[in-house]
Amino acid sequence: MLVSWWGALIGLAIAIVLILRKVDAVYSLFIGAIIGSLIGGASLLQTVNILVKGSQSVMGTVVRVLAAGVLAGVMMDSGAANTIARTIVGKMGDRMAILALALATMVITAVGVFIPVAVLIVAPIALEVGERSHISKLALLVALSGGGKAGNIISPNANTIAAAKGFGLNLSQVMIADFIPAVVALIVTVVVASLIKHKGDAVLPADLADNPQIEQEDLPSLGSSLITPIIAVILLLINPIGQLLHVQWMSTVDLDATYVLPFAAIVGALAMHKGKRIREYAQTGMVKMTPVVMILIGAGAIGATITESSLPQLLISGIKLSHISGVFLAPLSGILMAGAAASTSTGVILATGSFSKAILGFGVQPLAAAAMVHTGAIVIDQLPQGNYFHVTANAMNMDIKQRSQGILYEAICGGSACLTATVLYGFLHLL
């Protein structure tokens, strides 16, 4: 081992503290990796080699994340996501408002839109419904955030790609594995939001005035809006369905997200008669994905520092001596890393890069590990040190105190998915 276990641990702690102190996440991760390697016993040259090795290890994920940006750009900028959200809420009506809002945000996130953007899209609709139906802003926030969390673990977003590649899996495998936890999270979200629908501040007319919306005539039709996600899902699921049904030709077709997601996005844009704007949509996706890519590179560096140390083996030994099931390391690493970074994607990246070797060392299957880490990352990713907290506060016209009231309820929604995944893939693994 090039680095001592305590050096790697100090490096990780330094990175987390710097992130909490609002230092740029990428620099925080690199600083933690450098300091951890040096004080852990690596030479200057070895430290550079560790950083390079770690950065190279995430390039496969980087390519897929950039590919996902094209799909996200099309769904966001074309108005397709807005059309889907408005259709769901409109068809279900005010009597099922909370379910409609949670489901709409879930679907928007599941088709590849980032969760903060999904909340921004649905928030104006939610405030309209809340004012008519006398549902508090707190309940609306929980419905949107919980639904977004459910959609986020079954989406082709950066966090799902990171969870898949962190354990050497296909994107579609993780999306399928997280489906039941996502449904449970949706159900719990609706129950929790319904119980608190009269708790907190009411929606006022002034809240509606501050939420500009896209005019209906500017939005594409529902049919054309659905083409991009439908094509993406069908192509990604060909191989898993073929293996499940033992259909040979389908089992041999292994389509990667690298070209499936951009292809689906381009076809969808053409179907919406917006082919001339594909370059613009791709640019939007690139801008949105660039911070994620940079964090991936930084996380690869800190991950390499840890994997080049004796920390993973020490964790395995310590957990075995304590007689605690090593299965719990998967969800706990996701919860803690995402909580520290207040970001699902960053949390998954940190957890897989730092602890995947230790988790697999307990005999946990890669798919089970990915599902537990991924669902763990949505439990407390809404903490105030992250952008999501503030973006959603602005979307719902809430101050810091009002927004903070939702943290516990959101954790219950995300925690239900994590608990479900741990039972399905953790406890059943032990039987």
N, C-alpha and C positions, 0 to 999 in steps of 0.2 A: 504494500500500500504506500502511495506517495504522500498521503496526508493522514494525520492522526484523527481519531474520532472527535476529540474535543476541538480541534482546529476547524473541522467541518461544521460542527455544531455552533461554534462561535460565529463562523461566517454566515450561516443561515440566520442566526439571531440578529446579527448586525444588519443584514438585508431587510429583515422584517421590521426592525426598529426604524430604519431609515424610511421605509415605505410609510409607516405610521406617522413619521415626522414630516410627511408630504414631500420628501425628496423624490425626484423622478424614479419611477419603478425600475426602469432599465439600468440606470446608473446605480441604484441601490443594490440590484442583483449582482452586477459586475463588481462593485466595491466589496460586497460580502464574499464573493467567490475569490477575489484576489487576496483579501486579508485572511480569510479562512485557510487558503492554500499556503500562504507564506508562514503564518504562525503555526500551521499544522506540520511544518517541516519540509515543504516543497521548496526547491530553489526557484530563482527568478525565471529561468528557462523552463523548468517543469511547470511552473504556474501558467506561463503563456501557453504551453502545450495543452494543459488541462482546459483552459478557456477555449482554445481553438477546437479541441476534441468535443467539448460540450456544445459549442455553437454548431459544429458540423452535424451533430447527432439529431438536431431538430429541423434540418433542412427539408426532410420529407413532409413534416407537418406544415412548415412554412409554405411550401408549394400548394398544398391543399387549402390552407387558409386563404391564400391569395385567390385561388380559384373560387372559393365560396364568396368572395367579395363581389364577383360579377353578379351572382344570383341575388345577393342582398341588395346591391345597387338597383337592379331591375325592380325588385319587389317594393322597395322604398320609394324611389323617385318616380316610378310610372303611375303610382296611385293604386296599384293592384292590391297592396296590403290594406289600404283604406277601404277599398271596395269590399273585400272579404269581411272586414270588421263590421262595416255598416250593414251588410247583408245578414250576418249572423244575429246582430242585435235587433235589426228590424223585423226579421222573421219570427224571433222568439218573443218579442214584445216586452212590455214593462212588467208583466206579471212574473216573468222569469228573468228579470233584469240582471240579477247578480250572476246567475248561471251563464247568461248570454255574454256578459262582459268578461267573465273569467275565461269562457270558452273562446271568445274572439281573440283575446290576448294570447291564449295558448296556441291557437291555430296560427296567428300571425308570427309568433316566435318560432313555431315548429317548421314553418316554410322557409326559414332562413333569415328572418329579420332579427337584428339584435334586440335583446329584451328592453333596454332603455328606449329605443326607437319605437318598439311595439307599444309600450306604455304611452309614449307621446302621441302615437296615432290614435289609440283608443280613448285616451283621457278626455278629449272634448266631447266625444259621444257619451262617455260615462257621466260627465258633469251634467249634460242635458237630461239624461235618464234620472240621475240622482235628484235633480231639482224637481222633476215631475213626480217621482215616486217617493220623495222624502227619505232618501237613503243618505246617510252621512258620508262625508268625504273620507273618513277613516275606513269605513266598510268598502267604499269604492276602490280605495288604494289597495286594500288587502285582496280584493277580487282581481284587480289588474296584476298586481305583483305576484300573487299566488298562481294565477293562470299563466303568467309569463314564465315563472319558474318551472311549471309543469311542461310547457312547450320547449323550454330551453334544453331539457335533457333528452329530447327526441328530435332535435333539429340538426341540420348540417352546419351549425355555427362553429366558431373556433374552439369553444370548450369541448364539444363533442368530438371534434377532429383530434384535439389534444389527448382526450381520454382514450380514443381508439389507438392512435399511434404510440401513445405512451406504453401500451401493453401489446403492441404488435398485432392489432386487430383491424378489420375493415370497419369503415364508418357505419355501414348498415347494421353490423352486428351489435354495436353499442346502442344504436337507435332502437332496435327491436327489443333488446334486453331492458331498456329503460321505459318501455311502453306501459307496463303495469304500474310501476312506481309513479309514472306521470298521471295516469288515470286516478290513482289513489290521491295524489296531491291535488288534482282538480276537484275531487269530491270533498276533500277536507277543506279546501279553500272556500267552496260554496257554503259549506256548513258554518265555518268560522265567520265569514263575512255576513251571513244571514243573522247570526247571533248578535252581531255588533252593529247592525244596520242603523240603529238609533243612537249609537254611542259616538261621541265626538261632535265636531262642528257640522252644521248643515250646509248644503250648497246654496249659495246666494246668487242672485241675478248678476252681481258684479263678477263672479267667477266665470260666468259664461261669456261675458264681454271680453275677457282677456284670452279667450281661446279661439283664434281664427281657424277656419276649416276650409278644406278644399271644396269648391262647388261641385255639386253632383255631376254637372255636365262635363267637368274636366276629368272625371274618373272613367277608367275602362270598364267594360262589362264584366260581370261575374265569371262568365264562361272563359273569356280570354285571360282573366286574372288568375284563374286556377291552372292554366296550362303549364306554367313554369314549375310549380311545386309537384303537380301530378307526374310530369315527365321525369323529374328528378327522383321522386320516390319509386316509380316503376323501374327505372334503370338501376337504381341502387339495390333494389330488392330482388332482382332477377336471380342472382347467385344464391342468396340465402333461401329463397323459396324453392329453387331447384334442389338444393341439398336436403331441405325438409321433405319434399315430395319425391325425392330420388329420381328426378328428371335429368337425364344425363346431359342433354344439350344446354339446359339452363345452368347446371352445376359447373360447366366448363366456361361459362361467360362470367368473367370477373371484371366488372366495370368499376374503375376507380373514380372517386370524387373529383380528382384533378381535372378530368374532362367531362364528367357527367354534369356537374353543376354549371359550368359556363355554357355547355351545349343547351341545357334546359332553359337557361336564362335568355340565350339568343333566340331560341324558338318562341319562347313566351313573349319577348319584345316584338318579334315579327307578327305574332298573332294579335297583339294589341295595336298593330299598325304604328309602332314606335321604333321601327328598325333604325331610323336615322339618328336616334338618340342613344344607341347602344354604347357608343364611345363615351358619352356623357355618364351613362349609368355605371360603366366599368370604372371610370375615374372616381365616381363617388364611392364605389366599393373599395377601390385601392386606398383612398384616403381613410376610410373607416377601418381598414384592416392593418394599415401601417403600424399603429401603436401596438396591436396584438402581435405582429411579427417581431417587433423590437423586443417586446417582453418575452416572447418565445426564445429569442437568442440569449437574453440575459438569464432566463430560467435554465436554459441548457448549460450555461456556464456554472451556475450554482449547483445544478444537478450533477454535473461532472465532478465537481469538488467533493460532493458527498459520496458518489459512487466510487471515487478513487480513494476513499478513506475506509476505515474499519467500522464506521458508524452503522451501516446496514446490518452487518453481522452482529454488532453489539446490541442493536435493537432486537434482533431475533433472539439472541441469548437471554437478554433481560426479560422479554415477554414470556419466554419459555420458563424461566426461573420463577416468575410471578404467578404462573399457572393461569394466566389470562389468555384467552384465545387470541392468536395472532390475527384472526379475521378482522378484529376491531381496528387494526391499524389502518385498514383501507378507508372506512368512512371517517375515522377521526382525522386522518391526514388531510382529507378533502375539506372537512369542516374547519379545521384550524388554519390551513393555508389560505383558503378562500376568505375566512374571517379576518385574517391578518391583512390581506391585500384588499379586502372589500370588493372582490371581483371573482366571478365564477371562472372565467378563462384563466386568469393568473393563478388562482387557487389550484385548478386542475393541473396546470403546467408545472407548478412548484411541487405538488404532491406526487405526480407521476415521475418527474425528473429526480426527485430526492428520495422517494420511498418505494418505488416500484420493485426494485431489487429485493428489498426487505419483505414486502408484501408477498411477492411470489415465492420467497424463501420459506414461507410457512405452508406452502403447498396449495395456496389459493389459485384457482384457475384464472387465467388472464381476463376472460370475459366477466367473471364474477368480480374481480378486483376493479376493473374499469367501471362497472356499474355502481359499485359502492363508493369509489372515490368521486365519481361524477355526481351522484345524487348527494353526497356529503357536501359538495362544493356549493349547493344552492341553499343551504340551511341558514347561514348568517352572512351571506355576501352583500347584504343591504346595509351594512354598518356605515356610520357617518363619514369615515375617512375616504370612502370611495365616491366616484362620480354618480353611480346609480342612485344613491340616497338623495343627492341634490337635484338630479335631473327629474326624478319622480316627484320630489317636493314642488318644484316649479310647475310641473305638468298639472298637478292637482291644486295649485295655488295654496300651498300649506307652508307655514313657517317651520323652523327647526323643531320646536316643541311639538307641534301637531304631527309632523312627519315621524318623529321619534316614537310616537305612540304605536305606530304600525310595526315596529321592529319585531316585537315578541310574536305577534300574530303571523307575520310573514315567516318567522322561524318555525312556527308550528306547521305551516303549510309545506315548507321545504323539508322539514324534519320528517313529515309523514312519508315522503318519497324515499328519504334516506333509510328510514326504519323498514319500509317495505322491501327495498333492495337488499338490506342486510339480512332480513329474514329469508327472503327468497334465495339469495346467492351465498349468504354467509352461514346462517344456521343450518340450512338444508345441506350445505357442503360438509358440515360436521357430522351429520347423521350417517 
